[in-house]
Amino acid sequence: MRVLLLICSLFIFGKTNSTAAPDNVPDFGRMTYDFKNLNSRQHREIIRKLDSFYAVEVSKGFNGSVLIGYRGKIMYERYFGYANRAKGIKWSSKTRSQLASTSKTFTSAAVLALSDKGLIDVNDKVQQYIPEFPYRSITVKMLLNHRSGLRDYVYAKHAKPRNGKYFDNQDVIDWLVRVQPKQHFNTNTNFKYSNTNFAVLASVVERVSGMRFKYFVERFVFKKLGMNNTEIHDPNLLAPYNVALSYKSGRHYKDMYQDGVYGDKGVYSSVRDLYKWDQALYSNKLLKWTTLKTAFKPYSFEKRSQRNYGLGWRMIHYPTENMKVVYHNGLWHGNNTCFYRFVNDNFTIIVLGNNYTSRIYKQPAKIFRLIAPKEKPVLYEDQG
C-alpha cells in the first residue's frame, strides 16, 4: 500500500522537466506543405486526391479509419466500412480498434515514466524487479530495444495457459522460468523483435507499481492525456465499448488464449485518441525531453540499414538530425495499424483497419507522396 501511495503521489503531484544497399524504406523527405490555407485550390486538390486514393483502397479491401495531422490540427479524417458487420455498425470517431504492436509505444511510456520518477533504472537487470526471471544478463533497456534475444511466446508451442482460458503475463514469466528457452543470440549482441520483451516489461511495471498494468496505464497515461476513448482489453472482462471487430478473409476473429497477454498488444483506441498521444510527445506532459530523446534513438547497428529500433519505437534513421521519422505498425488477427510521426515537422499519419490487408502498410508512403510529391527523399549519402 505504501508503494502504491508513492506511485500515485509522484504521478499526480510530480512535474516533468522539461555504401549501403537500398533498404526498401519509404522515400520520405521533409513535409514542406504547411496546410495554412484550407480553402485554397491546392488544398482542395490534395483532399480530392486523398479521397480518390481511399476509394481505391476500400475497393481493395480496406476497412477502417485514417487521420492526418499537422502541428496539432486534424487535416484529413475519414471512416470507411463496418466496425461490426453483423450488427451493421459503421466506423466512426468513437470506434476503438485493437492497436496490436502499436500498443508497445504505451508500454515503453509506462516504463520510462517510472524511470523519470526514479522508480526504475532501465540499465538494471530485469531480475532486480522480477527475481525469478531466469536470464541474469538481460536489462530493462534490452527488453525495450529488442536486444535481449528472448524467444517469442507467440510462436512457442509450450507457451500455453496453465490455469484458466487465457494465457496471461504471469504465464509468460512462468513459461520462461519453466522452459528457459534458448536465446536467439548472446544478450545485447543483435536485434530480434520479440513480443516476449514487452510482455515482461508489463510485468516489471506491475511489480514496481503494485498495480495491474491495465489500470496503471489507463490511470497514469490515458487519463492524464485525455485519451478517454482508449483502454487495455482484458478478455476476462466485457469487450471494449464501440469496438471494431477483427476480420480476415471474411472471417470474424474472436479472442483466443494469447489475447490475455498485454504489453505487447491489447490497447484499443481511436485515431483521434492516438493523435492526442502523438501531440503529447511534443510536450513534457508525460515524459522528460531527455527521456524522449533516448526513446527515439537507434540502438542496433549490426546491419547497415536505415531502419532501426529505439525504446519501444521503430524508426527510419536518417544521416541528418533535421529529419526523423518514428513509427510503429501493428498486426493482430485481422487488425492493422500504421502510426507514423514525422517529428521535425509535427506531421502525423494514423491508419487503423479491422479487415486484414497488407496494403495498409504502404499507405503512409503513398499519402506522403500525394501531399508532397516534389520533396526529395533523405537517404544515406553513399546509398546506391
C-alpha positions as CSV (number, residue, x, y, z in Angstrom):
1,M,0.0,0.0,0.0
2,R,2.9,2.4,0.8
3,V,4.4,1.8,-2.6
4,L,1.0,2.5,-4.3
5,L,0.6,5.7,-2.4
6,L,4.1,6.7,-3.5
7,I,3.4,6.0,-7.1
8,C,0.1,8.0,-7.0
9,S,1.8,11.0,-5.4
10,L,4.7,11.0,-7.9
11,F,2.4,10.9,-10.9
12,I,-0.3,13.2,-9.6
13,F,1.8,15.9,-8.0
14,G,5.2,15.4,-9.6
15,K,6.2,17.6,-12.6
16,T,8.3,16.5,-15.6
17,N,11.2,18.8,-16.6
18,S,11.5,20.0,-19.3
19,T,27.8,2.3,-49.3
20,A,24.7,0.8,-48.1
21,A,22.3,-1.3,-50.1
22,P,18.8,0.1,-50.7
23,D,16.7,-0.8,-47.7
24,N,13.3,-0.5,-49.3
25,V,12.4,2.2,-46.9
26,P,9.7,4.8,-47.9
27,D,11.3,7.7,-49.7
28,F,10.2,10.3,-47.2
29,G,11.5,13.9,-47.4
30,R,10.6,16.9,-45.3
31,M,6.9,18.0,-45.2
32,T,7.1,21.5,-46.6
33,Y,3.4,21.9,-47.4
34,D,2.1,23.9,-44.5
35,F,-1.7,23.5,-44.8
36,K,-2.2,27.2,-43.9
37,N,-5.0,27.9,-46.4
38,L,-7.5,25.1,-46.2
39,N,-9.7,26.8,-48.7
40,S,-7.0,27.1,-51.4
41,R,-7.3,25.3,-54.7
42,Q,-4.2,23.4,-53.9
43,H,-5.6,22.1,-50.6
44,R,-8.9,21.1,-52.2
45,E,-6.9,19.2,-54.8
46,I,-5.0,17.3,-52.1
47,I,-8.2,16.3,-50.4
48,R,-9.6,15.2,-53.7
49,K,-6.6,13.0,-54.4
50,L,-6.7,11.5,-50.9
51,D,-10.4,10.7,-51.3
52,S,-9.7,9.1,-54.7
53,F,-6.8,7.1,-53.2
54,Y,-9.0,5.8,-50.4
55,A,-11.8,4.9,-52.8
56,V,-9.3,2.5,-54.5
57,E,-8.1,1.2,-51.1
58,V,-11.6,0.5,-50.0
59,S,-12.3,-1.3,-53.3
60,K,-9.2,-3.5,-52.5
61,G,-10.4,-4.4,-49.0
62,F,-9.5,-1.6,-46.7
63,N,-12.0,-1.1,-43.8
64,G,-11.2,1.4,-41.0
65,S,-10.1,5.0,-40.3
66,V,-7.5,7.4,-41.2
67,L,-6.3,10.7,-39.7
68,I,-3.6,13.1,-41.0
69,G,-2.5,15.8,-38.6
70,Y,-0.2,18.8,-38.8
71,R,1.0,20.9,-35.9
72,G,-1.9,19.9,-33.7
73,K,-4.6,20.2,-36.2
74,I,-6.5,17.5,-38.0
75,M,-6.2,18.0,-41.7
76,Y,-7.9,14.9,-43.0
77,E,-10.1,12.4,-41.3
78,R,-12.2,9.6,-42.8
79,Y,-14.1,6.4,-41.7
80,F,-14.8,3.5,-44.1
81,G,-16.9,0.4,-43.8
82,Y,-18.2,-1.5,-40.8
83,A,-16.8,-1.9,-37.3
84,N,-19.3,-4.7,-36.7
85,R,-20.8,-6.3,-39.8
86,A,-23.4,-8.5,-38.1
87,K,-24.9,-5.5,-36.3
88,G,-24.4,-3.1,-39.2
89,I,-22.3,-0.7,-37.0
90,K,-20.1,1.6,-39.2
91,W,-16.7,3.0,-38.3
92,S,-16.9,6.4,-36.5
93,S,-14.8,8.8,-34.5
94,K,-15.7,6.7,-31.4
95,T,-14.7,3.4,-32.8
96,R,-11.9,1.6,-30.8
97,S,-9.6,-0.7,-32.7
98,Q,-7.1,-3.2,-31.5
99,L,-3.7,-1.4,-32.0
100,A,-1.7,-4.7,-31.9
101,S,2.0,-4.0,-31.7
102,T,1.5,-0.2,-31.8
103,S,0.5,-0.8,-28.1
104,K,4.2,-1.3,-27.4
105,T,4.6,2.5,-27.5
106,F,2.4,2.8,-24.4
107,T,4.3,0.0,-22.6
108,S,7.5,1.9,-23.3
109,A,5.9,5.1,-22.0
110,A,4.8,3.4,-18.7
111,V,8.4,2.1,-18.1
112,L,10.0,5.4,-19.0
113,A,7.6,7.4,-16.9
114,L,8.5,5.2,-13.9
115,S,12.2,5.7,-14.8
116,D,11.6,9.5,-14.8
117,K,10.2,9.2,-11.3
118,G,13.3,7.3,-10.1
119,L,11.4,4.0,-9.6
120,I,13.0,2.1,-12.5
121,D,16.5,2.2,-13.8
122,V,16.5,0.9,-17.4
123,N,20.1,-0.2,-17.1
124,D,19.2,-2.5,-14.1
125,K,18.9,-6.2,-14.7
126,V,15.4,-7.5,-15.0
127,Q,16.0,-9.8,-12.1
128,Q,16.1,-6.8,-9.8
129,Y,12.3,-6.3,-10.4
130,I,11.4,-9.9,-11.2
131,P,13.7,-12.1,-9.1
132,E,12.6,-15.4,-10.7
133,F,13.4,-14.1,-14.2
134,P,16.0,-16.7,-15.4
135,Y,18.2,-14.6,-17.7
136,R,20.7,-12.9,-15.5
137,S,22.3,-10.6,-18.1
138,I,19.2,-9.1,-19.6
139,T,18.4,-5.5,-18.6
140,V,15.2,-3.5,-18.8
141,K,16.7,-1.5,-21.7
142,M,17.4,-4.7,-23.7
143,L,13.7,-5.6,-23.5
144,L,12.8,-2.1,-24.7
145,N,15.1,-2.2,-27.7
146,H,14.6,-5.9,-28.5
147,R,18.3,-6.8,-27.9
148,S,17.5,-9.5,-25.3
149,G,17.5,-12.4,-27.7
150,L,14.4,-13.8,-25.9
151,R,12.2,-16.3,-27.9
152,D,8.7,-15.1,-28.8
153,Y,6.0,-16.7,-26.8
154,V,3.5,-16.1,-29.6
155,Y,5.2,-18.8,-31.6
156,A,6.2,-21.2,-28.8
157,K,4.3,-24.5,-28.6
158,H,4.9,-24.8,-24.9
159,A,3.6,-21.3,-24.1
160,K,0.0,-22.3,-23.2
161,P,-2.3,-21.3,-20.4
162,R,-1.9,-23.5,-17.3
163,N,-4.9,-22.2,-15.4
164,G,-8.0,-20.6,-17.0
165,K,-9.0,-19.9,-20.6
166,Y,-6.4,-17.2,-21.4
167,F,-2.6,-17.1,-21.2
168,D,-1.5,-14.1,-19.2
169,N,1.6,-12.2,-18.3
170,Q,2.4,-14.3,-15.3
171,D,2.1,-17.3,-17.6
172,V,4.7,-15.8,-19.8
173,I,7.1,-15.4,-16.8
174,D,6.3,-18.9,-15.6
175,W,7.0,-20.3,-19.1
176,L,10.4,-18.6,-19.2
177,V,11.2,-20.0,-15.8
178,R,9.9,-23.5,-16.5
179,V,11.3,-24.0,-20.1
180,Q,14.1,-21.4,-20.2
181,P,14.1,-21.2,-24.0
182,K,17.5,-20.8,-25.5
183,Q,18.1,-17.2,-26.6
184,H,18.5,-16.4,-30.3
185,F,21.9,-14.9,-29.5
186,N,24.0,-13.7,-26.6
187,T,22.5,-10.8,-24.8
188,N,22.9,-7.4,-26.4
189,T,24.8,-8.7,-29.5
190,N,22.0,-8.3,-32.0
191,F,18.4,-7.2,-32.7
192,K,15.5,-9.6,-32.7
193,Y,11.9,-8.4,-32.4
194,S,10.0,-10.4,-29.8
195,N,6.7,-9.9,-28.2
196,T,8.0,-11.6,-25.1
197,N,10.1,-8.5,-24.3
198,F,7.1,-6.3,-23.9
199,A,5.0,-8.8,-22.0
200,V,7.9,-9.0,-19.5
201,L,8.0,-5.2,-19.4
202,A,4.4,-5.1,-18.4
203,S,5.2,-7.4,-15.5
204,V,8.0,-5.1,-14.5
205,V,5.6,-2.2,-14.3
206,E,3.2,-4.3,-12.2
207,R,6.0,-5.4,-9.8
208,V,7.2,-1.8,-9.3
209,S,3.8,0.0,-9.1
210,G,1.9,-2.7,-7.2
211,M,-0.9,-2.2,-9.7
212,R,-2.2,-4.2,-12.6
213,F,-0.6,-3.0,-15.8
214,K,-4.0,-2.3,-17.3
215,Y,-5.0,0.0,-14.5
216,F,-1.6,1.7,-14.2
217,V,-1.5,2.7,-17.9
218,E,-5.2,3.7,-18.0
219,R,-4.8,5.9,-15.0
220,F,-1.4,7.5,-15.5
221,V,-1.2,7.6,-19.3
222,F,-4.6,7.5,-21.0
223,K,-6.5,9.6,-18.3
224,K,-3.6,12.0,-17.9
225,L,-3.6,12.7,-21.7
226,G,-7.4,12.9,-22.1
227,M,-7.5,9.7,-24.1
228,N,-11.0,8.9,-22.9
229,N,-11.7,6.5,-25.8
230,T,-8.7,4.2,-25.1
231,E,-8.3,1.2,-22.9
232,I,-6.4,-2.0,-22.5
233,H,-8.6,-5.0,-23.2
234,D,-8.9,-7.8,-20.7
235,P,-10.7,-10.7,-22.4
236,N,-11.9,-11.9,-18.9
237,L,-14.0,-8.7,-18.7
238,L,-16.6,-7.1,-21.0
239,A,-15.4,-6.2,-24.5
240,P,-14.3,-2.6,-25.0
241,Y,-17.2,-0.2,-25.9
242,N,-17.6,0.7,-29.6
243,V,-15.0,-1.9,-30.5
244,A,-14.1,-2.7,-34.2
245,L,-14.3,-6.5,-34.6
246,S,-11.5,-8.2,-36.3
247,Y,-11.9,-9.7,-39.8
248,K,-9.7,-11.7,-42.2
249,S,-10.8,-13.3,-45.4
250,G,-14.4,-12.8,-44.4
251,R,-13.9,-14.5,-41.1
252,H,-14.6,-12.8,-37.7
253,Y,-11.6,-13.4,-35.4
254,K,-12.7,-13.8,-31.8
255,D,-10.4,-13.6,-28.8
256,M,-8.0,-16.6,-28.4
257,Y,-5.9,-17.7,-25.5
258,Q,-3.0,-15.3,-26.3
259,D,-5.3,-12.3,-26.0
260,G,-4.8,-12.5,-22.2
261,V,-1.3,-11.1,-22.5
262,Y,-0.8,-7.4,-22.6
263,G,2.2,-5.0,-23.0
264,D,2.9,-6.3,-26.5
265,K,-0.6,-5.6,-27.8
266,G,-4.1,-5.2,-26.3
267,V,-4.6,-1.4,-26.4
268,Y,-7.9,-0.4,-28.1
269,S,-8.0,3.2,-29.3
270,S,-9.3,5.6,-32.0
271,V,-7.5,7.7,-34.5
272,R,-8.4,10.9,-32.5
273,D,-7.0,9.5,-29.2
274,L,-3.8,8.4,-31.0
275,Y,-3.4,11.9,-32.3
276,K,-3.6,13.1,-28.6
277,W,-0.9,10.6,-27.9
278,D,1.2,11.9,-30.8
279,Q,0.8,15.6,-29.7
280,A,1.6,14.8,-26.1
281,L,5.0,13.6,-27.3
282,Y,5.9,17.1,-28.3
283,S,5.5,18.3,-24.7
284,N,6.9,17.1,-21.4
285,K,3.4,16.3,-20.1
286,L,4.2,12.7,-19.6
287,L,8.0,12.2,-20.3
288,K,11.1,14.3,-19.9
289,W,12.6,15.7,-23.1
290,T,15.8,13.8,-22.4
291,T,13.8,10.6,-22.0
292,L,12.1,11.1,-25.3
293,K,15.5,11.6,-26.9
294,T,16.7,8.2,-25.7
295,A,13.4,6.6,-26.8
296,F,13.8,7.9,-30.3
297,K,17.5,6.9,-30.6
298,P,18.7,3.9,-32.7
299,Y,20.4,1.1,-30.8
300,S,21.2,-1.7,-33.3
301,F,24.0,-1.3,-35.8
302,E,25.0,-4.9,-36.6
303,K,23.4,-4.4,-40.1
304,R,23.7,-1.4,-42.2
305,S,20.2,-0.2,-42.6
306,Q,18.1,2.9,-42.5
307,R,15.5,1.1,-40.3
308,N,16.3,0.8,-36.6
309,Y,14.5,0.5,-33.2
310,G,14.6,2.7,-30.2
311,L,12.9,2.1,-26.9
312,G,9.5,0.9,-28.0
313,W,9.6,2.7,-31.3
314,R,10.6,1.8,-34.8
315,M,12.4,4.5,-36.8
316,I,13.8,5.4,-40.2
317,H,17.3,6.5,-39.3
318,Y,18.5,9.4,-41.4
319,P,22.0,10.8,-41.6
320,T,20.8,14.2,-40.5
321,E,19.2,15.4,-37.3
322,N,16.7,17.6,-39.1
323,M,15.0,14.5,-40.5
324,K,13.4,12.0,-38.1
325,V,10.6,9.6,-38.6
326,V,9.5,7.3,-35.7
327,Y,6.6,4.9,-36.1
328,H,5.1,1.6,-35.1
329,N,3.0,-0.7,-37.2
330,G,0.7,-3.4,-35.7
331,L,-0.9,-6.7,-36.8
332,W,-3.0,-9.0,-34.7
333,H,-5.7,-11.2,-36.0
334,G,-7.4,-9.0,-38.7
335,N,-6.4,-5.7,-37.2
336,N,-3.8,-3.5,-38.9
337,T,-2.3,-0.3,-37.5
338,C,0.1,2.4,-39.0
339,F,1.3,5.2,-36.8
340,Y,3.9,7.5,-38.4
341,R,5.3,10.6,-36.8
342,F,7.4,13.0,-38.8
343,V,8.9,14.5,-35.7
344,N,10.8,17.5,-37.1
345,D,7.6,18.7,-39.0
346,N,5.0,17.7,-36.4
347,F,3.2,15.8,-39.2
348,T,1.4,12.6,-38.5
349,I,-0.3,9.8,-40.4
350,I,-2.5,7.3,-38.5
351,V,-4.3,4.4,-40.1
352,L,-6.4,1.8,-38.3
353,G,-8.0,-1.2,-40.0
354,N,-10.1,-4.2,-38.9
355,N,-10.2,-6.2,-42.2
356,Y,-6.7,-7.6,-42.8
357,T,-4.9,-6.3,-45.9
358,S,-1.1,-5.9,-46.3
359,R,-1.8,-2.9,-48.5
360,I,-2.3,-0.8,-45.4
361,Y,1.4,-0.7,-44.6
362,K,2.1,1.0,-47.9
363,Q,-0.5,3.8,-47.3
364,P,1.7,6.2,-45.2
365,A,4.3,6.5,-48.0
366,K,1.6,6.9,-50.7
367,I,-0.2,9.5,-48.5
368,F,3.1,11.5,-48.1
369,R,3.7,11.5,-51.8
370,L,0.2,12.7,-52.6
371,I,0.7,15.7,-50.3
372,A,4.4,16.4,-51.1
373,P,5.1,14.9,-54.5
374,K,8.2,17.1,-55.2
375,E,10.1,16.5,-52.0
376,K,13.4,14.7,-52.4
377,P,13.9,11.7,-50.2
378,V,16.6,11.9,-47.5
379,L,18.9,8.9,-47.8
380,Y,22.5,8.0,-46.8
381,E,24.9,10.0,-48.9
382,D,26.6,6.8,-50.2
383,Q,23.5,4.8,-50.8
384,G,23.4,3.1,-54.1
